[in-house]
Amino acid sequence: MSLFIRYVLVLSGLLWLAAQPAAAQEKNGFDLSNALIPVDEILSGGPPRDGIPSIDEPKFEPASDSLPWQKGDLMMTYDQGQNHYAFPIGILNWHEIVNHESAGQPVLISFCPLCGTGMAFDPQVDDRHLTFGVSGLLYNSDLLMYDHQTESLWSQIEGRAIAGPLAGTELEPVAVRHELWQNWRERAGSGGQVLSTDTGFRRNYRQSPYGDYDHSERLYFPVSSTSREYHSKTWVLGWTHNGESKAWPFPELADHDDRVLEDQIGGKPVTVHYDPEVPSAELRDEAGELLPGTRAFWFAWYTFHPDTLIFKAE
């Protein structure tokens, strides 16, 4: 073989190798060249970008109106001053993101059915109001959102951009509750507003597209860290403060003598209020203010916080 042919073959091989990272650096049309996490751990969830449509112009109805929700249906709820909003999980299962605004204050409502995580954020970054969509990509089985303005990708559970122009930027979490429809109606009163099923899309909001996923051990997608200490879909409340993460598993809270638990995390005193009816739990500070704890499946909290502390009932 001549030196020239060898040179051509080597050069061709180098050019082929150089081309491979470029192809791997883009998924669903998103640039991953500066990703803060391993690119091979960013997986397609199946739908394309916006295949799961966000709700960008949400409509609301008075809670007193005749609606399809039953008293035991789960709501993700958000209070803004005297305004009380309910976002039915039946709707969030199909849309995952609601770009909401109340009294001039925007809030990003997000829900990942695979992780069970309903979380809200302040979408203003450097005085810029961002709006979000569903990328169709996942990291550790969790929703990767994207903002329409810069097309950066954002990890929902981490609340930070993991790729794109805003990589490394963090969103300010906003406290939400998880309540049953009837309980929220009683708390919110006649002024409560619930997200309308008039979303512009035809979906059966009374039926989950995920079947019995919430109760099954199986995961649809791989995660980086796993623990068998609890059933993978055991509900926990998690929070991180001063670099310390802690989980309060609901079975442990159920075994605790009192529905209100006094605890601390990262040197901060907190109280955990457990509601077995939902089930759900709320985290509050010394002044009784609601903190942005995360209600999640055990596997989801653990894979993002493998060093988490765990509350154990005596």
N, C-alpha and C positions, 0 to 999 in steps of 0.2 A: 504494500500500500504506500503510495507516494506521500511525501510530507504535506503536499497541498491538500490531498483528500483528507488526511488526518486532521489538518487544520480546519477544513470545512466542517467535518463531523463534530469536532470539539466545539467550534463556534456555534454550530446549530444546537448542540446540547446545552450550551450556556444560555443561548437565547431562549430555549424552551423552558429551562429552569427559571429564568428571569421573568418569564411570562406567567408562571404559575401563581406566585403570590398576588399578582395584580388581579387575577381572576378571583382568587379567594378573598380579596379585600373588598368585595362588593357583594351584598346579598339583598334581595328585594329592592335593588336600586339604591341602597344606602352605602356610603363610603365608610369602610371600616379600617382605613389605612392607619388611623391613629387610635385604634381601639385600646381601651384600658384593661380589657379582659381578653383571654385567649379567643381568637377569632373562631377556632374550631368548636368552641363551646356556645357560639351563637347559632341557634338552630332555627330552621323554618318550622313554624307551627302548622303549616298546611296552607292557610289562606294567603293570598298576596297582600301587599300593602293596601290598606283600607278595605280588604275583603271582609273584615269585621268593621262595619261603619261606626265611627264615633257620632255622638249626638252633638251637633254644633249650635243648633238653635232650639234648645229644649223648651217645651211647653209644659205648663203646670196647671193642675186643677185643684180646686178646694177639696180638702180631705172629707168634707161632708157630702160630696156628690156620690152618686152611685158609681162604684168602680169595681173592677174585676178582682180586687184583692180581698183575701179572707183574713180573719183575725190572727191566724198563726203564720202569715206570710212574713218573710224577713225583709227588712228595710235597712238601707244604709242612710243615716240621717245626719243632717248638718244644720247647725243653728248659727245664724248671722244676726246678732242683736235680737230683736223681737221677731225676726223671720225664721220660720221653721220649715225645713225642706226634707222630704222623704224621697229616696231613690230606690225603687223596688229592685231587689236582687233578680227578680224575674226578667226585668228589662236589662239590667247590667250584664247578665249572663250572655246576652246577644250583642251588646254594643261596647262594653268594657270601659268606655270613656265618655264623660259628659263635660263639655266646656260650658260652665255655668257662670252667671254673674248676678249678684244681688246687691241692690243699692250702690251700684258702681264698683263693687268689690268682686273681682273675678276669683273663681276657685275651680281647680281641676279635680273632678271626681273620677277615680279610677278603680277598676275591679278586675282581678285576675281569677277567673273560675278555676284554673288549674292549681292555684295556691290558696284559694279562699280569701285572698287579701283585698279588702276594701279600704282604700287609702285616699286621702285628699291632700292637695298641695296648693300653695300660693304660686300661680303660674307667672308671676312677674319677676323677671331677671334683669337686673341693671336698668330698672325703670321701663322695661320693655314687656308688654303683655304677650305671652306666648299662648298659642292654642295647640292642642295635641290631637294626634290620631293614633291608630293601631298599626304598628309596623308589619305585623304578620310574623315577627321573629320572637324568639324566646331566649332567655338566659337562665339556666337552672330552673327550667320549667315555668319561669315567671314572665309576665308581660313585659315586652320592650315597647315603650311608647316612642313616638317621635314628635318633634315640634314642627309645625308647618313653616315657621319663619326661617329656620336654619337647617332643617332636616337632620338635626342631631338625634341620636338614639339615647333613650333614658331607661334605666332600670327602675321598675316601679318600686320594688321592696327597698332598694338602696336609695331611691329618690335622687339619683344623680345621673348626669349624662355620661355614657360610657364610650361614645364615639361621635365624631362630627365636630363642627366648629366650637361647640360649647362643652366638649369633653372635660370632665372634672368638676363642672358646675353642679351645685346641689340646690334642690328645691326646698323651700321651707314647708315642713309638714303642717297640716291643719287637722285639728281634732274632729273626729266624727264618732258617731255611735252606731251600734247594730241593735235594732229594736224590732219587736213584732209589730205588725200593722196596727192592731187594736191598742196596744200600749202606747205607741207613738201618737195615735189620734187623740188619746186621752191627755197626753202630756202637751201636745202642740195646741189643742183646742181648735176653735173655729178658724183661727188664722193659719193653720197648717196648709202647706202646698205640697202636692205629690206630683212627681214626674208623670206626664201623660203618656199613655200608650200610643198616642198620635205622634209617632216619631218620624213619619215619612217612609217607614219600611213595614213590610208585612211579615210579622213574626208571631209565633204562638208564645206569648209571654207567660202563659200559665204552665209551660212545659220546658224543662231544662234540656238543652242540646247535649248535655254531658251524662245523661242517664243516672246510673248509681255510682258515678265516680266519687262523690263525696264520702261514700262509705267503704269503698274498695281499697285494699292495700296497694293496688297497682298504680304506678305512675305512667303517664303517656310518654314522658321524655326523661332522659338521664339527668342526674344532678351530681354536683362535685363532691358533696359530703352527705353521708347518711348515718342515721342512728336508729337502732331497734329498741330504744328505751321505751318508746310509746308507739302505738299504731300510727302509721304514717299520716293518717287523716285526723288524728286527735287534735281538737281545737286548743290553741294556746293564745295567751295575750303576751306580746313581746314589746320590749322597749329598750333603747340604748341611751345611756346618759354618761357623760364624762368618760367615754371610751369603754364603758362596761355594759354588756348586754345581759338581759335576764328574761326568762320565760316563766310564765305562770300557767302551767297546764290545767285545763278545766277539771280533769279528774282529781287533781290535787286540791284545787279550790273547793270542789264538791265535798272532799273529806275534811276540809277545815271546819272548825266548830262554828265560825261566824261567817256570814256572807260578806263582811267587810274585813279585809286583812290589812294590818299595818306592816309595812316593809320598807326597805330602802334599796336604792340602786345608785351606784356611782357616788355614794355619800349623800344622796338626796332622799329625805323621807317621802314616802308615797303611800297612798291607800289604794287597794284593789277592791272594787265593788263587783261581786259576782252575781249574775242572774242566771240560775239554772234553767229557767223557762225558755230562754232564747235558743241555745245557751250563748252567753256573751259575758264580757267583763269590761269594766271601765277603770282607767288609771287616773288618779287625781293627786295634785300636789298638796302642800300643807294648808293652802288657802281654800282647798276644795275645787280648784280649777281643773277642768278636764284636760288631760294630756294626750298627745297624739300616739297612743299605743297602737300596736298592730295586731288585729285578730287574724290568725293564720293557721293553716295546717301545720302540725309539728314538723313534717319533713321540710316545709318551705322555710320556716323560721330557722331550723337547724342548719340547712345547707348554706344560708347566708351568714349564720352566726355560730359556727362550729364550736367556739369557745364560750358559748352562752352559759350563764348560771341558770339553775333550775330551782324553782320553789318546790319544796317537798312538804306535804302536810305531816304534822307530828302524829 
